[in-house]
Amino acid sequence: MEADSKHSAGEPSRAEIDALDQATVVEFGAADCGYCKAAQPLIAEAFARHPRVAHLRIEDGPGRRLGRSFRIKLWPTLVFLQQGREVARLVRPTDADAIEQALAQIDAAP
């Protein structure tokens, strides 16, 4: 699944996230976040080598329950999930290699 260019305004429930069986990265951020914008080329570069990993971009902010359930404090925060369980987390990544390493942890060959 390719990364999209916008954060989704709608958000899945925590139960839906926990039930995922596909390797997934949940990216929490905001459209007007400068750190989020700066990280996008790095995220895209790393995801290009992991096409099987799903990428959910979630608009976060006050009153957003999903972000609170993951205890998100700063944007962007990437939560790397394998079968609905958190395996790794990167906050404000500045290095495509760090994203690549976390993706490799959840992107196991079938």
C-alpha atoms as an extended CHARMM CRD file, in Angstrom:
* protein
*
       110  EXT
         1         1  MET       CA              0.0000000000        0.0000000000        0.0000000000  PROA      1               0.0000000000
         2         2  GLU       CA              1.4670000000        3.3390000000       -0.9850000000  PROA      2               0.0000000000
         3         3  ALA       CA              1.6940000000        6.2720000000        1.3740000000  PROA      3               0.0000000000
         4         4  ASP       CA             -0.8640000000        8.9290000000        0.6220000000  PROA      4               0.0000000000
         5         5  SER       CA             -0.0680000000       12.6180000000        0.6590000000  PROA      5               0.0000000000
         6         6  LYS       CA             -2.6940000000       13.7270000000        3.1790000000  PROA      6               0.0000000000
         7         7  HSD       CA             -3.6260000000       12.7690000000        6.7000000000  PROA      7               0.0000000000
         8         8  SER       CA             -7.0470000000       11.1590000000        6.9920000000  PROA      8               0.0000000000
         9         9  ALA       CA             -9.5260000000       13.3570000000        8.8630000000  PROA      9               0.0000000000
        10        10  GLY       CA            -11.5100000000       10.2460000000        9.8420000000  PROA      10              0.0000000000
        11        11  GLU       CA             -9.8790000000        7.8250000000       12.1660000000  PROA      11              0.0000000000
        12        12  PRO       CA            -10.3250000000        4.1120000000       12.7530000000  PROA      12              0.0000000000
        13        13  SER       CA            -11.1040000000        2.9260000000       16.2600000000  PROA      13              0.0000000000
        14        14  ARG       CA             -8.3840000000        1.5320000000       18.4960000000  PROA      14              0.0000000000
        15        15  ALA       CA            -10.1110000000       -1.8520000000       18.2590000000  PROA      15              0.0000000000
        16        16  GLU       CA             -9.8200000000       -1.7320000000       14.4560000000  PROA      16              0.0000000000
        17        17  ILE       CA             -6.1030000000       -0.9050000000       14.7200000000  PROA      17              0.0000000000
        18        18  ASP       CA             -5.5000000000       -3.6680000000       17.2690000000  PROA      18              0.0000000000
        19        19  ALA       CA             -7.2600000000       -6.1660000000       14.9500000000  PROA      19              0.0000000000
        20        20  LEU       CA             -5.0090000000       -5.4400000000       11.9460000000  PROA      20              0.0000000000
        21        21  ASP       CA             -3.1650000000       -8.5230000000       10.7310000000  PROA      21              0.0000000000
        22        22  GLN       CA             -1.1350000000       -6.7510000000        8.0370000000  PROA      22              0.0000000000
        23        23  ALA       CA              2.1500000000       -5.0160000000        8.8720000000  PROA      23              0.0000000000
        24        24  THR       CA              1.0880000000       -1.4000000000        9.2680000000  PROA      24              0.0000000000
        25        25  VAL       CA              2.5500000000        1.9730000000       10.1360000000  PROA      25              0.0000000000
        26        26  VAL       CA              0.2050000000        4.4730000000       11.7280000000  PROA      26              0.0000000000
        27        27  GLU       CA              1.5230000000        7.9840000000       11.1940000000  PROA      27              0.0000000000
        28        28  PHE       CA              0.0850000000       10.6440000000       13.4820000000  PROA      28              0.0000000000
        29        29  GLY       CA              0.4720000000       14.2430000000       12.3990000000  PROA      29              0.0000000000
        30        30  ALA       CA             -1.2710000000       17.3720000000       11.2040000000  PROA      30              0.0000000000
        31        31  ALA       CA             -1.5810000000       19.0720000000        7.8430000000  PROA      31              0.0000000000
        32        32  ASP       CA             -0.0610000000       22.3140000000        9.1030000000  PROA      32              0.0000000000
        33        33  CYS       CA              2.8150000000       20.6750000000       11.0180000000  PROA      33              0.0000000000
        34        34  GLY       CA              6.2260000000       21.7350000000        9.6970000000  PROA      34              0.0000000000
        35        35  TYR       CA              7.9410000000       18.6790000000       11.1900000000  PROA      35              0.0000000000
        36        36  CYS       CA              5.3970000000       16.4490000000        9.4190000000  PROA      36              0.0000000000
        37        37  LYS       CA              6.0200000000       18.1410000000        6.0840000000  PROA      37              0.0000000000
        38        38  ALA       CA              9.7940000000       17.8720000000        6.4990000000  PROA      38              0.0000000000
        39        39  ALA       CA              9.5740000000       14.1490000000        7.2650000000  PROA      39              0.0000000000
        40        40  GLN       CA              7.4720000000       13.2220000000        4.2160000000  PROA      40              0.0000000000
        41        41  PRO       CA             10.3510000000       12.7140000000        1.7340000000  PROA      41              0.0000000000
        42        42  LEU       CA             12.1510000000       10.4740000000        4.2540000000  PROA      42              0.0000000000
        43        43  ILE       CA              9.0100000000        8.4570000000        4.9230000000  PROA      43              0.0000000000
        44        44  ALA       CA              8.2970000000        8.0770000000        1.2040000000  PROA      44              0.0000000000
        45        45  GLU       CA             11.8890000000        6.9680000000        0.5340000000  PROA      45              0.0000000000
        46        46  ALA       CA             11.7260000000        4.2690000000        3.2130000000  PROA      46              0.0000000000
        47        47  PHE       CA              8.2480000000        3.0650000000        2.1990000000  PROA      47              0.0000000000
        48        48  ALA       CA              9.3450000000        2.6910000000       -1.4350000000  PROA      48              0.0000000000
        49        49  ARG       CA             11.3690000000       -0.3420000000       -0.3350000000  PROA      49              0.0000000000
        50        50  HSD       CA              8.4740000000       -1.8670000000        1.6550000000  PROA      50              0.0000000000
        51        51  PRO       CA              5.3880000000       -1.9370000000       -0.5990000000  PROA      51              0.0000000000
        52        52  ARG       CA              3.6550000000       -4.6460000000        1.4750000000  PROA      52              0.0000000000
        53        53  VAL       CA              3.4640000000       -2.4670000000        4.5750000000  PROA      53              0.0000000000
        54        54  ALA       CA              0.2160000000       -0.5160000000        4.9660000000  PROA      54              0.0000000000
        55        55  HSD       CA              0.5110000000        3.1680000000        5.8340000000  PROA      55              0.0000000000
        56        56  LEU       CA             -2.2810000000        4.9570000000        7.6760000000  PROA      56              0.0000000000
        57        57  ARG       CA             -1.8600000000        8.7110000000        8.0230000000  PROA      57              0.0000000000
        58        58  ILE       CA             -4.0540000000       10.0100000000       10.8270000000  PROA      58              0.0000000000
        59        59  GLU       CA             -4.8020000000       13.6800000000       11.4870000000  PROA      59              0.0000000000
        60        60  ASP       CA             -4.1610000000       14.1500000000       15.1950000000  PROA      60              0.0000000000
        61        61  GLY       CA             -5.0370000000       16.9120000000       17.6000000000  PROA      61              0.0000000000
        62        62  PRO       CA             -7.2290000000       17.8370000000       20.5520000000  PROA      62              0.0000000000
        63        63  GLY       CA            -10.1520000000       15.5000000000       21.0230000000  PROA      63              0.0000000000
        64        64  ARG       CA             -8.6950000000       12.7650000000       18.8100000000  PROA      64              0.0000000000
        65        65  ARG       CA             -9.0910000000        9.5340000000       20.7430000000  PROA      65              0.0000000000
        66        66  LEU       CA             -6.8300000000        7.3280000000       18.6440000000  PROA      66              0.0000000000
        67        67  GLY       CA             -3.8070000000        9.5760000000       19.1680000000  PROA      67              0.0000000000
        68        68  ARG       CA             -4.5040000000        9.7280000000       22.8840000000  PROA      68              0.0000000000
        69        69  SER       CA             -4.7790000000        5.9320000000       23.0760000000  PROA      69              0.0000000000
        70        70  PHE       CA             -1.2420000000        5.7220000000       21.6450000000  PROA      70              0.0000000000
        71        71  ARG       CA             -0.0780000000        8.5530000000       23.9520000000  PROA      71              0.0000000000
        72        72  ILE       CA              1.0540000000       10.7100000000       21.0470000000  PROA      72              0.0000000000
        73        73  LYS       CA              2.7870000000       13.8770000000       22.2340000000  PROA      73              0.0000000000
        74        74  LEU       CA              4.7380000000       15.1460000000       19.1860000000  PROA      74              0.0000000000
        75        75  TRP       CA              4.1860000000       15.0140000000       15.4390000000  PROA      75              0.0000000000
        76        76  PRO       CA              4.9470000000       13.1870000000       13.3570000000  PROA      76              0.0000000000
        77        77  THR       CA              4.9610000000        9.9790000000       15.3260000000  PROA      77              0.0000000000
        78        78  LEU       CA              5.2240000000        6.7150000000       13.4030000000  PROA      78              0.0000000000
        79        79  VAL       CA              3.9020000000        3.6290000000       15.1770000000  PROA      79              0.0000000000
        80        80  PHE       CA              5.0590000000        0.3630000000       13.5680000000  PROA      80              0.0000000000
        81        81  LEU       CA              2.5810000000       -2.4730000000       14.0980000000  PROA      81              0.0000000000
        82        82  GLN       CA              2.7710000000       -6.1790000000       13.4430000000  PROA      82              0.0000000000
        83        83  GLN       CA             -0.5480000000       -7.9960000000       13.8570000000  PROA      83              0.0000000000
        84        84  GLY       CA             -1.9340000000       -4.9890000000       15.7150000000  PROA      84              0.0000000000
        85        85  ARG       CA              0.9070000000       -4.8290000000       18.2480000000  PROA      85              0.0000000000
        86        86  GLU       CA              3.4160000000       -2.0250000000       18.4970000000  PROA      86              0.0000000000
        87        87  VAL       CA              6.9100000000       -3.1700000000       17.5400000000  PROA      87              0.0000000000
        88        88  ALA       CA              8.6430000000        0.1860000000       17.1600000000  PROA      88              0.0000000000
        89        89  ARG       CA              7.9750000000        3.9120000000       17.3440000000  PROA      89              0.0000000000
        90        90  LEU       CA              9.7470000000        6.9120000000       15.8380000000  PROA      90              0.0000000000
        91        91  VAL       CA              9.0440000000       10.4690000000       16.9210000000  PROA      91              0.0000000000
        92        92  ARG       CA              9.9810000000       13.2780000000       14.5330000000  PROA      92              0.0000000000
        93        93  PRO       CA             12.2240000000       11.0900000000       12.3700000000  PROA      93              0.0000000000
        94        94  THR       CA             15.0500000000       12.8800000000       10.5860000000  PROA      94              0.0000000000
        95        95  ASP       CA             16.7340000000        9.8640000000        9.0060000000  PROA      95              0.0000000000
        96        96  ALA       CA             15.3320000000        7.5640000000        6.3030000000  PROA      96              0.0000000000
        97        97  ASP       CA             17.5960000000        4.7640000000        7.5650000000  PROA      97              0.0000000000
        98        98  ALA       CA             15.9040000000        4.7810000000       10.9870000000  PROA      98              0.0000000000
        99        99  ILE       CA             12.5100000000        4.4930000000        9.2790000000  PROA      99              0.0000000000
       100       100  GLU       CA             13.8990000000        1.7340000000        7.0400000000  PROA      100             0.0000000000
       101       101  GLN       CA             15.1600000000       -0.2420000000       10.0580000000  PROA      101             0.0000000000
       102       102  ALA       CA             11.8040000000       -0.0150000000       11.8180000000  PROA      102             0.0000000000
       103       103  LEU       CA              9.9770000000       -1.0340000000        8.6400000000  PROA      103             0.0000000000
       104       104  ALA       CA             12.2850000000       -4.0470000000        8.2610000000  PROA      104             0.0000000000
       105       105  GLN       CA             11.2180000000       -5.2120000000       11.7270000000  PROA      105             0.0000000000
       106       106  ILE       CA              7.5800000000       -5.5390000000       10.6580000000  PROA      106             0.0000000000
       107       107  ASP       CA              7.9900000000       -6.4080000000        6.9610000000  PROA      107             0.0000000000
       108       108  ALA       CA              8.6880000000      -10.1160000000        7.1450000000  PROA      108             0.0000000000
       109       109  ALA       CA              8.6960000000      -12.1460000000        3.9510000000  PROA      109             0.0000000000
       110       110  PRO       CA              5.5760000000      -14.3050000000        3.5360000000  PROA      110             0.0000000000
